[in-house]
Amino acid sequence: MTGDLALSSLDPGDLAELRNTVRAAVSESGYPAGARALEFQGENPGLDPDLWRLLSEDIGIAGVGLPESCGGLGGLAEILAVAEELGATLAPVPFLTSTVLAGQILAACGDAGRPYLERIAAGEIAAAAITDVFGRVGDVACTADDSGVSGVVRFVAYGASSAFHVVSAITAEGTDIFVVEAADSSARSLASLDFTRPSATVSFAASPGVRLTFGGAGATALGHGLDIALLATAADQLGGAQRCFDMTLEYIKFRRQFNREIGSFQAIKHRMADALMLVEMARSGLERVTWKPSEQFSVDAAVNKAWCSDAYNAVVAETVQLHGGVGFTWEHDAHLYFRRARFDAAFLGDAAFHRGRIAALLDW
């Protein structure tokens, strides 16, 4: 199940208002088109600090899904609603990686994680140095002993912009969770296919860390945070796929060939119907797990991540194709969504990996 994370604390009207507020704030800040400029950004690549300040401090999304005692609000429904809107607008902010992934891991660590949750809710960026972003869920790259935390973690999302790192490390007792301040580590920014999702290689060399779990209990906290992050990634993919479908639908209504709108061609109708089915199936899967999660929550998370990864990739490919020549240009937004789709599909394990996880979790 979702552990201590509530399903929702808002009524449907307030949830819709939250969606509208987030989308309006990001759109008015110039996104998704503004993502193009991030390719040439020097300091803190892939992060719009002004937008994050607006969203985290003025709107409060940095605390979404975190415990109320730490300045948080809402539950799973709010996390997925915000993630979907950020995915639709390609917002270059660390909500998914800081608030959701790092935040949920810390929330599962009990009282020891409270000071760091308060920092996240206040807008500080936390990076989850738990596994390679293109690696397998649950891989642990670091070790920890009396001398500190050591190891190298590649592809840490927002690793060069974070104030502190939430690290999973192998100890003599098993896997446990540590917090290492950014000043006690080194981070090297990496080029990213998706301009709005920066990553870095983070190195720890006997770095002093605060231990949050003992006796191998970090594995449970890590699993909880990963499950919620997989669902939030699926919501991000749903938001992007829906946006791609909508802008393609608008395009085929006015683009004319042979003196007819191309949307009137039977072949185009079939392709759009297939794309709509992919989007609606993704939405249905997330709504079911949001409002009626099963006892096999990890399976639900893996199913949604696998389906939404394939769906987003398929829909954005149709967006590029059905826009014709303009869809292949740098000036069109299609390639920005194409980049996000590819990044999200690989993030925390691709669809093939999660289908394998589903089989293992269900003992197939």
C-alpha positions as CSV (number, residue, x, y, z in Angstrom):
1,M,0.0,0.0,0.0
2,T,1.0,3.7,0.1
3,G,2.3,3.5,3.7
4,D,1.6,6.7,5.6
5,L,0.9,8.7,2.4
6,A,-2.8,9.7,2.3
7,L,-4.7,9.3,-0.9
8,S,-5.8,13.0,-0.9
9,S,-6.6,15.8,1.5
10,L,-8.5,18.0,-1.1
11,D,-12.0,17.8,-2.5
12,P,-12.2,17.5,-6.4
13,G,-12.8,21.3,-6.8
14,D,-9.7,22.2,-4.9
15,L,-7.7,19.5,-6.7
16,A,-8.8,21.0,-10.0
17,E,-7.8,24.5,-8.8
18,L,-4.4,23.2,-7.9
19,R,-4.0,21.8,-11.4
20,N,-5.0,25.1,-13.0
21,T,-2.8,27.1,-10.7
22,V,0.3,25.0,-11.5
23,R,-0.4,25.0,-15.3
24,A,-1.0,28.7,-15.4
25,A,2.2,29.5,-13.4
26,V,4.4,27.4,-15.7
27,S,2.7,28.6,-18.9
28,E,3.0,32.2,-17.9
29,S,6.7,31.7,-17.3
30,G,7.1,30.8,-21.0
31,Y,7.0,27.0,-21.0
32,P,7.1,24.6,-22.8
33,A,8.8,26.8,-25.5
34,G,11.2,28.2,-22.9
35,A,12.9,24.8,-22.6
36,R,14.9,25.5,-25.8
37,A,17.0,28.1,-24.0
38,L,18.0,25.7,-21.4
39,E,20.3,23.9,-23.8
40,F,22.7,26.9,-23.6
41,Q,22.3,27.6,-19.9
42,G,25.6,27.8,-18.1
43,E,25.1,27.7,-14.3
44,N,22.6,25.2,-12.9
45,P,21.7,23.7,-16.3
46,G,18.1,22.6,-16.7
47,L,16.8,24.5,-13.7
48,D,14.7,27.6,-13.8
49,P,15.3,29.0,-10.2
50,D,12.7,31.7,-10.6
51,L,10.0,29.3,-11.6
52,W,10.9,26.9,-8.8
53,R,10.8,29.7,-6.3
54,L,7.3,30.7,-7.6
55,L,6.0,27.1,-7.5
56,S,7.6,26.1,-4.2
57,E,7.3,29.3,-2.1
58,D,4.2,31.0,-3.5
59,I,2.1,28.0,-4.6
60,G,3.6,25.4,-2.2
61,I,4.2,22.4,-4.4
62,A,7.6,21.7,-2.8
63,G,5.6,20.2,0.2
64,V,3.0,18.3,-1.8
65,G,2.7,14.8,-0.4
66,L,5.0,15.4,2.6
67,P,3.8,15.2,6.2
68,E,1.8,18.2,7.5
69,S,4.1,18.3,10.5
70,C,6.9,19.2,8.2
71,G,5.1,21.8,6.2
72,G,3.6,19.4,3.7
73,L,0.1,19.1,2.3
74,G,-2.0,16.7,0.3
75,G,-1.4,13.1,-0.6
76,L,-1.0,10.8,-3.6
77,A,-3.7,12.5,-5.7
78,E,-2.0,15.9,-5.3
79,I,1.4,14.5,-6.2
80,L,0.0,12.9,-9.4
81,A,-2.0,16.0,-10.3
82,V,1.0,18.3,-10.0
83,A,3.3,15.9,-11.8
84,E,0.8,15.6,-14.7
85,E,0.6,19.4,-15.1
86,L,4.4,19.8,-14.9
87,G,4.7,17.1,-17.6
88,A,2.3,18.8,-19.8
89,T,4.2,22.1,-19.7
90,L,7.8,20.6,-19.5
91,A,8.6,22.6,-16.4
92,P,12.3,22.6,-15.6
93,V,11.9,22.1,-11.8
94,P,12.9,19.3,-9.4
95,F,9.5,18.4,-8.1
96,L,9.7,14.8,-9.2
97,T,13.2,14.2,-7.9
98,S,13.3,16.3,-4.8
99,T,9.8,16.6,-3.4
100,V,8.6,13.1,-4.6
101,L,11.6,10.8,-4.7
102,A,13.9,12.2,-2.1
103,G,10.9,13.5,0.0
104,Q,9.1,10.2,0.1
105,I,12.2,8.3,1.0
106,L,12.8,10.7,3.9
107,A,9.2,10.5,5.0
108,A,9.6,6.8,5.3
109,C,12.6,7.2,7.6
110,G,10.4,8.5,10.5
111,D,11.4,11.3,12.8
112,A,15.0,11.2,11.7
113,G,14.0,12.6,8.3
114,R,11.9,15.5,9.6
115,P,14.6,18.2,9.6
116,Y,15.3,17.5,5.9
117,L,11.7,17.3,5.0
118,E,11.2,20.7,6.4
119,R,14.1,21.9,4.2
120,I,12.5,20.4,1.1
121,A,9.1,21.8,1.9
122,A,10.7,25.2,2.2
123,G,12.0,24.9,-1.4
124,E,15.6,23.5,-0.9
125,I,16.5,21.0,-3.6
126,A,17.4,17.5,-2.5
127,A,19.0,15.0,-4.9
128,A,18.3,11.3,-4.5
129,A,21.7,9.5,-5.0
130,I,20.2,6.1,-4.8
131,T,20.8,4.4,-8.2
132,D,21.8,5.4,-11.7
133,V,18.8,7.1,-13.3
134,F,19.2,4.8,-16.3
135,G,19.9,1.8,-14.1
136,R,17.7,-0.7,-12.3
137,V,15.4,0.2,-9.4
138,G,17.1,-0.7,-6.1
139,D,20.7,-0.9,-7.3
140,V,22.9,0.6,-4.6
141,A,26.2,2.2,-5.6
142,C,27.5,3.5,-2.3
143,T,28.9,2.0,0.9
144,A,29.0,3.4,4.4
145,D,31.1,2.7,7.5
146,D,32.6,4.6,10.4
147,S,34.7,6.7,8.0
148,G,31.6,8.0,6.1
149,V,29.8,7.4,2.8
150,S,31.8,6.4,-0.2
151,G,30.9,5.7,-3.8
152,V,30.0,7.2,-7.2
153,V,26.5,7.6,-8.4
154,R,25.9,8.5,-12.0
155,F,23.0,10.4,-13.5
156,V,21.7,11.9,-10.3
157,A,18.9,14.2,-11.3
158,Y,19.5,17.8,-10.2
159,G,22.7,16.5,-8.5
160,A,24.6,19.7,-9.3
161,S,21.9,22.0,-8.0
162,S,21.0,20.3,-4.8
163,A,21.6,21.5,-1.2
164,F,21.9,17.9,0.1
165,H,21.8,14.3,-1.1
166,V,19.7,11.5,0.1
167,V,21.9,8.5,-0.3
168,S,21.3,4.8,-0.1
169,A,24.4,2.9,1.0
170,I,25.3,-0.7,1.9
171,T,26.4,-1.0,5.5
172,A,27.3,-4.0,7.6
173,E,23.6,-4.3,8.5
174,G,22.2,-4.0,5.1
175,T,20.9,-1.0,3.0
176,D,20.4,2.2,5.0
177,I,19.6,5.8,4.2
178,F,22.1,8.7,4.8
179,V,22.0,12.4,4.2
180,V,25.1,14.0,2.9
181,E,25.4,17.8,2.5
182,A,26.3,19.0,-1.0
183,A,29.4,20.7,0.3
184,D,30.7,17.3,1.4
185,S,30.4,15.7,-2.0
186,S,31.5,16.6,-5.6
187,A,29.2,16.8,-8.5
188,R,30.0,16.9,-12.2
189,S,27.2,18.1,-14.6
190,L,26.4,15.8,-17.5
191,A,24.8,16.6,-20.9
192,S,21.2,15.5,-21.0
193,L,19.0,14.6,-23.9
194,D,16.1,16.4,-22.1
195,F,17.1,20.0,-21.5
196,T,14.6,20.2,-18.6
197,R,16.0,17.2,-16.7
198,P,19.6,17.8,-15.8
199,S,21.8,15.2,-14.1
200,A,25.2,14.8,-12.6
201,T,27.7,12.3,-11.5
202,V,28.0,12.6,-7.7
203,S,31.0,11.3,-5.9
204,F,31.4,10.6,-2.2
205,A,34.8,10.0,-0.6
206,A,34.4,9.1,3.1
207,S,31.9,11.9,3.2
208,P,30.3,12.7,6.6
209,G,26.7,11.7,6.5
210,V,23.8,11.7,8.9
211,R,22.4,8.1,9.2
212,L,18.6,8.0,9.2
213,T,17.9,4.3,9.3
214,F,19.5,1.3,11.0
215,G,19.5,-2.5,10.7
216,G,18.9,-2.4,6.9
217,A,15.6,-0.6,7.3
218,G,16.6,1.7,4.5
219,A,15.5,-0.9,1.9
220,T,11.9,-0.4,3.0
221,A,12.2,3.4,2.9
222,L,13.8,3.2,-0.5
223,G,11.1,0.9,-1.9
224,H,8.4,3.3,-0.7
225,G,10.0,6.3,-2.3
226,L,10.6,4.5,-5.5
227,D,7.0,3.3,-5.9
228,I,5.6,6.8,-5.4
229,A,8.3,8.2,-7.8
230,L,7.4,5.7,-10.4
231,L,3.7,6.7,-10.3
232,A,4.7,10.4,-10.4
233,T,6.8,9.7,-13.5
234,A,3.9,7.9,-15.1
235,A,1.7,11.0,-14.3
236,D,4.4,13.2,-15.9
237,Q,4.3,11.0,-19.0
238,L,0.5,11.1,-19.1
239,G,0.6,14.9,-19.0
240,G,3.0,15.0,-21.9
241,A,1.2,12.4,-23.9
242,Q,-2.1,14.3,-23.5
243,R,-0.5,17.6,-24.6
244,C,1.0,15.9,-27.6
245,F,-2.4,14.4,-28.6
246,D,-4.1,17.7,-28.1
247,M,-1.7,19.8,-30.2
248,T,-1.7,17.1,-33.0
249,L,-5.5,17.1,-33.0
250,E,-5.6,20.9,-33.5
251,Y,-3.0,20.6,-36.2
252,I,-4.9,18.0,-38.3
253,K,-8.0,20.1,-38.1
254,F,-6.6,23.0,-40.2
255,R,-3.7,21.4,-42.2
256,R,-5.0,20.8,-45.7
257,Q,-3.9,18.5,-48.5
258,F,-5.7,17.8,-51.7
259,N,-8.1,20.5,-50.7
260,R,-9.2,18.7,-47.5
261,E,-8.2,18.9,-43.9
262,I,-5.9,15.9,-43.2
263,G,-7.9,15.0,-40.2
264,S,-10.7,13.9,-42.5
265,F,-8.5,11.1,-44.0
266,Q,-9.5,7.7,-42.7
267,A,-5.9,6.7,-42.1
268,I,-5.3,9.7,-39.9
269,K,-8.4,9.1,-38.0
270,H,-7.3,5.5,-37.2
271,R,-3.9,6.7,-36.0
272,M,-5.4,9.4,-33.8
273,A,-7.9,6.8,-32.4
274,D,-5.0,4.5,-31.5
275,A,-3.2,7.4,-29.8
276,L,-6.3,8.4,-27.8
277,M,-6.6,4.8,-26.6
278,L,-3.1,4.9,-25.3
279,V,-3.7,8.2,-23.5
280,E,-7.0,7.1,-22.0
281,M,-5.6,3.7,-20.8
282,A,-2.8,5.6,-19.1
283,R,-5.2,7.9,-17.4
284,S,-7.4,5.0,-16.3
285,G,-4.5,3.1,-14.8
286,L,-3.4,6.1,-12.8
287,E,-6.9,7.0,-11.6
288,R,-7.4,3.5,-10.4
289,V,-4.2,3.4,-8.3
290,T,-4.9,6.9,-7.1
291,W,-8.3,6.3,-5.7
292,K,-8.4,2.5,-5.1
293,P,-4.8,1.2,-4.6
294,S,-4.5,-2.5,-4.3
295,E,-2.5,-4.4,-1.7
296,Q,0.2,-5.0,-4.4
297,F,1.2,-1.3,-4.6
298,S,4.6,-2.0,-6.1
299,V,3.0,-4.0,-8.9
300,D,0.6,-1.1,-9.6
301,A,3.6,1.3,-9.7
302,A,5.5,-0.9,-12.1
303,V,2.5,-1.5,-14.4
304,N,1.8,2.2,-14.7
305,K,5.4,3.1,-15.3
306,A,5.7,0.4,-18.0
307,W,2.5,1.3,-19.8
308,C,2.9,5.1,-19.6
309,S,6.5,4.8,-20.9
310,D,5.4,2.9,-24.0
311,A,2.3,5.1,-24.5
312,Y,4.2,8.4,-24.3
313,N,6.9,7.3,-26.7
314,A,4.2,6.1,-29.2
315,V,2.1,9.2,-29.0
316,V,5.0,11.7,-29.3
317,A,6.2,9.7,-32.3
318,E,2.8,10.2,-34.0
319,T,3.0,13.9,-33.1
320,V,6.2,14.3,-35.0
321,Q,4.9,12.2,-37.9
322,L,1.5,13.8,-38.3
323,H,2.9,17.4,-38.1
324,G,4.8,16.5,-41.3
325,G,7.9,18.5,-42.2
326,V,7.4,21.1,-39.4
327,G,7.3,18.4,-36.8
328,F,11.0,17.6,-37.5
329,T,12.2,21.1,-37.0
330,W,13.9,22.6,-33.9
331,E,11.4,25.4,-34.0
332,H,8.5,23.1,-33.1
333,D,7.7,21.9,-29.6
334,A,7.4,18.3,-30.7
335,H,11.1,17.6,-30.2
336,L,11.0,18.9,-26.7
337,Y,8.3,16.4,-25.8
338,F,10.2,13.7,-27.7
339,R,13.2,14.4,-25.5
340,R,11.1,14.2,-22.3
341,A,9.5,11.0,-23.4
342,R,12.8,9.3,-24.0
343,F,14.2,10.5,-20.6
344,D,11.1,9.5,-18.6
345,A,11.0,6.1,-20.3
346,A,14.5,5.4,-19.0
347,F,14.1,7.0,-15.6
348,L,14.3,4.5,-12.8
349,G,14.1,1.6,-15.2
350,D,12.5,1.2,-18.7
351,A,9.3,-0.6,-19.6
352,A,11.0,-3.9,-20.3
353,F,12.7,-3.8,-16.9
354,H,9.4,-3.1,-15.1
355,R,7.6,-5.8,-16.9
356,G,10.3,-8.1,-15.5
357,R,9.7,-6.7,-12.1
358,I,6.0,-7.4,-12.4
359,A,6.6,-11.0,-13.2
360,A,9.0,-11.3,-10.2
361,L,6.7,-9.6,-7.8
362,L,3.8,-11.8,-8.9
363,D,5.9,-15.0,-8.9
364,W,5.2,-15.7,-12.5
